[in-house]
Structures are given as C-alpha cells and as structure tokens.
Amino acid sequence: MASPATAARDPLYLLSGARCPNKGGACGDVASCSGTVVSNLCPGGKTNKCCIPADSRCPDKGGACRDVSSCSGTVVSNLCPGGKTNKCCIPTDRRCPDKGGACGNVASCTGTVVSNLCPGEASNNYSNHSWGTAIDIQVAGRTDAMGDDAVYAGLAALYPHFEAEGWYWGAGFRREDAMHFEVSDERVREWAAAGLLDM
C-alpha cells in the first residue's frame, strides 16, 4: 500500500475502503441518522451503518424517495440513496398527454420531441451531458472504473471545488461513477434567473 505522501502526489492512486463516503454518507450510530441508513458499507458493530443525508434531487423533480412497490407513478433510478428498491417515485404527470403527446423513449418518436414534459427514466429525455450540465473527467488520460467503490485521488481532489460551485459528484451515486460531475438543478435555476443561460 502506498504511503499518504505517495497518494497525495499520484492522481491515479486508487482510494478504496471508502464505500460509505463514496455514496455521500458517513459511518455512525443508526440512532443519530436523520437521512437514509444503508447497511454493509461500514465496518464495526450492528449499529455502525452508513447514514446518507436527505437528497434534494428527487424532490426537485417533484417526487419522493420510497420503495418501488409502493409507487403508483413513475419510478426514476439514481435519484435516491439507499438500496436497490429505494427509488424516486414521481406522481403521474399530465403535461405531455394534455398537449396530445405520449411520454416514451425519444428514439421511437416519429413526431416532435419536447423536453421537460415527461417524468421518468433517462431514456425519456436527453442526457445531462447533452445540455452541458454534466461532464466526465479522465485523470492522466485514464477513465475511472465505474461501480468499483474506488476513485482516483485526482478526482477526489477536484470534488471540493465542484461541490463549492453547486455540482454533484458521481462517486456518491448508488453505482459509483467517480468520473461524473453534474451541476445541481438549483444552480441551473440560479444561472437562468441571472440570465446566464441562452434558452
């Protein structure tokens, strides 16, 4: 194992053993957690679990994080912390049908695609990358492996700077995607209100 000094100098050094922080949480006593408790991400006894603070991405889209079995609306992945069945549930939206349209995969649309009228999976909308609100960063020309719960030290060094500007880091996603940085909805709204976006 490399020394801390080596890790600090080498942007390709893999930081591991940080499964809970990579999900955006902190290990601690479950009794003091006001967010979502996730098991099997922290060492120690039965009460030492990963506590992930409440996330605004799902509520910002008009939904609530809950078990998928209790959702009667549209289920959206990657917006809620916790296990595989804890997803964002967005109530049925009438904006697209009320305009004579139908929500679905844009690849199968034979008419006009109108964004921001349908809730749901990314296949219903364009990627945040296509709008310039998300980027993937390579370190020294190498891509960080997705889903391995390890990140390059170079990406970890960038995170505080992106966070200070209102960006999310993909290392905190349910399936770790450390090369991904995405601007928050709140920051995009601020830019729009300030007239900084050409819409």
VMD Tcl script that draws the C-alpha trace (Angstrom):
set ca {
  {0.00 0.00 0.00}
  {1.28 3.44 -0.88}
  {2.14 5.97 1.77}
  {-0.16 9.01 2.26}
  {2.56 11.14 0.65}
  {2.58 8.91 -2.45}
  {-1.21 9.00 -2.65}
  {-1.19 12.81 -2.45}
  {1.31 13.09 -5.35}
  {-0.21 10.43 -7.63}
  {-3.58 11.43 -9.16}
  {-4.08 7.82 -10.34}
  {-3.75 6.35 -6.84}
  {-6.98 4.48 -6.06}
  {-8.67 5.42 -2.81}
  {-10.57 2.40 -1.51}
  {-12.23 1.37 1.71}
  {-14.42 4.42 1.47}
  {-17.66 2.77 0.36}
  {-19.91 4.86 2.60}
  {-18.28 8.26 1.83}
  {-18.32 7.35 -1.88}
  {-22.11 7.08 -1.57}
  {-22.26 10.53 0.03}
  {-22.64 9.25 3.58}
  {-20.77 8.85 6.85}
  {-20.48 5.84 9.14}
  {-22.09 6.24 12.54}
  {-24.70 5.12 15.03}
  {-28.04 4.48 13.29}
  {-29.91 6.20 16.12}
  {-28.39 9.57 15.16}
  {-29.12 9.31 11.41}
  {-31.83 11.64 10.08}
  {-31.26 10.53 6.47}
  {-31.26 7.11 4.83}
  {-29.48 4.22 6.59}
  {-27.62 1.79 4.30}
  {-26.23 -1.50 5.60}
  {-22.99 -3.28 4.68}
  {-20.95 -0.17 3.88}
  {-19.28 0.40 7.26}
  {-17.03 -1.71 9.48}
  {-17.87 -2.41 13.09}
  {-20.94 -3.48 15.03}
  {-24.59 -3.76 14.09}
  {-25.37 -0.12 14.91}
  {-22.48 1.34 12.84}
  {-24.07 1.92 9.44}
  {-23.81 4.35 6.58}
  {-26.01 7.43 7.04}
  {-26.72 9.27 3.80}
  {-28.17 12.76 4.29}
  {-31.50 13.60 2.69}
  {-31.06 14.31 -1.02}
  {-32.92 17.04 -2.92}
  {-32.59 15.53 -6.42}
  {-35.82 13.50 -6.21}
  {-37.94 16.22 -4.54}
  {-36.55 18.72 -7.08}
  {-38.16 16.56 -9.79}
  {-41.49 16.50 -7.93}
  {-41.03 13.05 -6.42}
  {-40.34 11.30 -3.13}
  {-37.89 8.51 -2.30}
  {-39.70 5.28 -1.39}
  {-39.82 1.56 -2.00}
  {-40.74 0.93 -5.65}
  {-43.51 -1.47 -4.64}
  {-45.49 1.44 -3.15}
  {-45.14 3.77 -6.18}
  {-48.19 4.28 -8.38}
  {-46.47 6.92 -10.53}
  {-43.22 6.89 -12.50}
  {-40.13 5.29 -10.94}
  {-36.83 7.09 -11.61}
  {-33.46 5.50 -10.78}
  {-30.29 7.16 -9.44}
  {-32.02 9.98 -7.53}
  {-32.34 8.37 -4.08}
  {-29.84 6.95 -1.62}
  {-30.20 3.50 -0.14}
  {-30.87 0.06 -1.51}
  {-31.91 -1.09 -4.97}
  {-35.63 -0.78 -4.24}
  {-35.45 2.78 -2.82}
  {-36.12 4.96 -5.86}
  {-37.70 8.26 -6.75}
  {-41.47 7.98 -7.21}
  {-42.94 10.81 -9.30}
  {-46.74 11.11 -9.38}
  {-48.35 10.68 -12.80}
  {-47.76 13.82 -14.84}
  {-50.40 15.16 -17.24}
  {-48.32 17.84 -19.01}
  {-47.42 15.73 -22.07}
  {-50.78 13.92 -22.50}
  {-52.60 17.24 -22.07}
  {-50.69 18.51 -25.14}
  {-51.70 15.45 -27.20}
  {-48.42 13.62 -26.71}
  {-47.20 10.46 -25.08}
  {-44.13 10.00 -22.88}
  {-41.66 7.43 -24.15}
  {-38.20 6.74 -25.49}
  {-37.12 9.56 -27.84}
  {-35.62 7.01 -30.25}
  {-39.10 5.64 -31.03}
  {-40.78 9.04 -31.53}
  {-41.93 9.72 -35.10}
  {-43.16 13.22 -34.30}
  {-41.70 16.17 -32.42}
  {-39.73 15.60 -29.21}
  {-40.50 18.15 -26.48}
  {-38.32 18.03 -23.38}
  {-39.32 18.65 -19.78}
  {-42.90 17.43 -20.10}
  {-42.37 13.82 -19.01}
  {-41.05 12.35 -15.79}
  {-39.11 9.14 -15.82}
  {-36.01 7.33 -16.84}
  {-33.19 8.98 -18.74}
  {-34.45 7.29 -21.93}
  {-37.38 9.74 -21.90}
  {-35.04 12.73 -22.01}
  {-31.63 13.66 -23.29}
  {-28.57 13.10 -21.13}
  {-27.46 15.94 -18.87}
  {-24.23 15.76 -20.86}
  {-26.12 16.87 -23.99}
  {-27.22 20.07 -22.22}
  {-23.73 20.83 -20.95}
  {-24.75 20.35 -17.31}
  {-22.69 17.20 -16.75}
  {-19.13 16.21 -17.58}
  {-16.94 13.12 -17.27}
  {-13.32 13.71 -16.33}
  {-10.37 11.47 -17.10}
  {-7.25 11.58 -14.93}
  {-3.98 11.48 -16.86}
  {-5.94 10.16 -19.86}
  {-7.49 7.28 -17.91}
  {-11.13 6.67 -17.08}
  {-12.02 5.73 -13.50}
  {-13.77 2.33 -13.41}
  {-17.49 2.63 -12.67}
  {-19.05 0.73 -9.78}
  {-15.86 -0.46 -8.09}
  {-16.27 1.78 -4.99}
  {-12.78 3.20 -5.55}
  {-11.83 6.57 -7.02}
  {-8.68 8.16 -8.35}
  {-7.12 10.59 -5.89}
  {-7.09 13.21 -8.66}
  {-10.90 13.09 -8.86}
  {-11.21 13.23 -5.08}
  {-9.02 16.36 -5.13}
  {-11.39 18.02 -7.64}
  {-14.58 17.23 -5.72}
  {-14.42 20.07 -3.15}
  {-14.07 22.63 -5.96}
  {-17.07 21.28 -7.87}
  {-19.13 20.98 -4.66}
  {-18.38 24.62 -3.81}
  {-19.90 25.60 -7.18}
  {-23.09 23.54 -6.70}
  {-22.20 20.33 -8.54}
  {-22.91 16.70 -7.58}
  {-20.18 14.07 -7.76}
  {-20.99 10.68 -9.29}
  {-18.91 8.95 -6.61}
  {-21.96 9.40 -4.38}
  {-24.34 7.66 -6.78}
  {-25.76 4.27 -5.83}
  {-23.48 2.77 -8.50}
  {-20.29 4.79 -8.08}
  {-19.42 6.84 -11.19}
  {-16.48 8.91 -9.95}
  {-15.57 10.45 -13.31}
  {-19.05 12.09 -13.49}
  {-19.72 15.62 -12.21}
  {-23.19 17.14 -12.66}
  {-24.49 20.63 -11.97}
  {-27.38 20.74 -9.47}
  {-30.88 21.76 -10.55}
  {-30.70 24.58 -8.01}
  {-27.54 26.01 -9.64}
  {-29.09 25.80 -13.13}
  {-32.13 27.72 -11.85}
  {-29.81 30.36 -10.37}
  {-28.00 30.70 -13.71}
  {-31.33 31.01 -15.54}
  {-32.63 33.64 -13.10}
  {-29.40 35.63 -13.57}
  {-29.81 35.50 -17.36}
  {-26.66 33.40 -17.82}
  {-28.33 30.72 -19.96}
  {-29.36 31.05 -23.58}
  {-32.74 29.30 -23.57}
}
mol new
graphics top color blue
foreach p $ca { graphics top sphere $p radius 0.5 }
foreach p [lrange $ca 0 end-1] q [lrange $ca 1 end] { graphics top cylinder $p $q radius 0.2 }
display resetview
